[in-house]
Amino acid sequence: MKNDGTWLYILERVKWSGERNPLCGGNIAYFWEWDQSNEKWLYSDFGSVSDDGTPYDFYGFDGNRWYYDTDAGGHNNVKGAASYDGAYYWFEFRKQLNSGDGYDWAFAPGGTYGYPRPPDLTQVGFWDQIETTFYGKVVALHLSAPD
């Protein structure tokens, strides 16, 4: 991952020998403000690119599903591409650090987001549509800033 002050750029390589599916994809998710009494995240954001190169921008995970930013009046702030070389999926995509549309995270260069800095969580991963399974890692995202 890297950033240019406007976009977060992500390159994911996933070892894969299973069946290909155009809906499998590489992704990043961010969750913030944990509601202790209801045991759920109040806010969340998700960016992804699928095997067929379709970019997705979601928000508001409710424990069962994500919601499209565009259905709520936001914008799709994800651009990307994907390929498969017989051994690995490659997902290369970008998502704005702060779109300003109210349905995305608001990251800033120099900031740190996610584990090990609660109360937020950042995950990068792979969605296997065939098995309907998410494979991912919780990460700390440290965004570089200009000198």
C-alpha positions in Angstrom: 0.0 0.0 0.0 1.0 3.6 -0.6 -0.6 7.0 -0.9 -0.1 10.2 -2.8 -2.1 12.4 -0.4 -5.3 11.9 -2.4 -5.5 8.1 -3.0 -4.6 4.9 -1.2 -3.1 2.5 -3.6 -3.3 -1.3 -2.9 -1.7 -4.2 -4.6 -2.8 -7.7 -3.4 -1.4 -11.0 -4.5 -3.4 -14.1 -3.5 -2.1 -17.6 -4.1 -5.0 -19.5 -5.8 -5.4 -22.9 -7.4 -9.1 -23.1 -7.2 -11.8 -22.3 -9.7 -11.9 -18.8 -10.9 -15.0 -16.6 -10.4 -15.5 -13.1 -11.7 -17.0 -12.1 -8.3 -13.9 -13.1 -6.3 -12.0 -10.0 -5.3 -9.3 -8.3 -3.3 -10.5 -5.7 -0.8 -9.9 -3.4 2.2 -12.3 -2.7 5.0 -12.2 -0.1 7.8 -14.5 -0.2 10.9 -14.6 2.6 13.5 -16.5 3.6 16.6 -17.4 0.4 18.4 -20.9 0.4 20.1 -20.2 -1.6 23.3 -23.8 -1.9 24.3 -25.0 -3.3 21.0 -21.6 -5.0 20.2 -21.3 -3.7 16.6 -19.4 -1.1 14.6 -21.2 2.2 14.1 -19.3 3.0 10.9 -17.6 1.0 8.2 -16.2 1.4 4.7 -15.2 -1.2 2.1 -13.3 -1.0 -1.2 -12.8 -3.9 -3.6 -12.0 -4.9 -7.1 -13.3 -8.2 -8.5 -11.6 -10.7 -10.8 -13.4 -9.2 -13.8 -12.1 -5.7 -12.8 -15.3 -4.3 -11.4 -14.6 -1.8 -8.6 -16.9 -1.7 -5.6 -17.4 0.9 -2.9 -19.6 0.0 0.1 -20.4 1.3 3.5 -22.4 0.4 6.6 -21.8 -3.3 7.2 -24.7 -4.4 9.4 -23.4 -7.9 10.3 -24.9 -9.5 7.3 -24.2 -7.3 4.3 -22.6 -4.1 2.9 -24.5 -1.2 1.2 -23.5 0.5 -2.1 -22.3 4.1 -1.6 -24.1 5.0 -4.8 -27.5 3.8 -3.6 -27.2 6.2 -0.7 -26.2 9.3 -2.8 -22.4 8.8 -2.5 -19.9 8.0 -5.2 -17.9 4.9 -6.2 -14.4 6.1 -5.1 -12.7 2.9 -6.1 -10.8 2.2 -9.4 -8.8 -0.9 -10.2 -8.0 -4.0 -12.2 -7.4 -7.7 -11.6 -5.7 -10.6 -13.3 -4.9 -14.3 -12.7 -1.7 -15.9 -13.9 -2.6 -19.5 -13.1 -1.0 -19.4 -9.6 -1.9 -16.0 -8.2 -4.8 -13.5 -8.3 -3.4 -10.0 -8.7 -5.6 -7.1 -7.5 -4.5 -3.5 -8.0 -6.9 -0.8 -6.9 -7.1 2.6 -5.4 -9.6 4.3 -3.0 -9.7 8.0 -2.1 -8.3 8.8 1.3 -11.2 11.2 1.9 -13.9 11.4 -0.7 -16.0 13.9 1.3 -19.2 12.2 0.2 -20.1 11.0 3.7 -20.1 7.3 3.0 -16.3 6.7 3.1 -13.5 6.7 5.6 -11.7 10.0 6.2 -8.0 9.1 6.2 -5.2 11.7 6.3 -1.5 11.4 5.4 0.5 10.9 8.6 -2.4 9.0 10.3 -2.5 5.5 11.7 -5.7 3.5 11.3 -6.6 0.1 12.7 -5.0 -2.5 14.8 -3.1 -2.2 17.1 -4.7 1.2 17.7 -8.3 0.5 18.9 -11.1 1.5 18.7 -10.9 1.0 15.0 -10.1 -2.0 12.7 -8.6 -2.3 9.3 -8.7 -5.5 7.3 -7.2 -6.4 3.9 -8.3 -9.6 2.2 -9.8 -11.8 -0.4 -13.5 -12.7 -1.0 -14.0 -16.2 -2.4 -17.5 -16.0 -4.0 -17.5 -19.7 -4.8 -17.1 -20.7 -1.1 -18.7 -17.5 0.1 -15.7 -17.1 2.4 -13.6 -14.1 3.4 -9.9 -14.6 3.9 -8.2 -11.6 5.5 -5.7 -10.1 7.8 -6.2 -7.3 10.4 -3.5 -4.7 9.8 -2.3 -1.4 11.1 -2.3 1.2 8.3 0.3 3.9 8.7 0.0 6.5 6.0 3.1 8.3 5.1 3.1 12.1 4.9 5.3 14.6 2.9 8.4 15.8 4.8 
